[in-house]
């Protein structure tokens, strides 16, 4: 993935402990993650990046493309629906930099990069229990709800499945 260095940089082995800590701090909105699972995910990702803001590491993002071995129910739902897509599996942004415009810059970079490879960007957001800030952010960016699914190890929450059509860049 080629994105501006001031927004995203590749995850390195030195970042693994922080990625795991960021994930754990937000596990109620994500899925649990340990070192072995992180290593597996990194082997399947299209994008595995640390979010940076004003020279500081403030979160991470993982995306997957079609044909990945990724075993997520939500990923498989999108794969059955779309022959070509990029799926945002998880993103964590440090609460101290929320509302700074970082999320917009990160999504601008992710969507522009994805548009060089696929016509649609996919993700899910919790609706029960609701993640209202994330729902508002994605709807404002043009994401459209295309389905709902029970999620979690015990079907303990419901997610809205979102897609956004991407315009392929002429220079790709």
Secondary structure, 3 states (H helix, E strand, C coil): CCCCCCCEEECCHHHHHHHHHHHHHCCCCCCCCCHHHHHHHHHHCCEEEEEEECCEEEEEEEEEECCCCCCCHHHHHHHHHCCCCEEEEEEEECHHHCCCCHHHHHHHHHHHHHHCCCCEEEEEEEEECECHHHHHHHHHCCCEEEEEEEECCCCCEEEEEEEEECCCCCCC
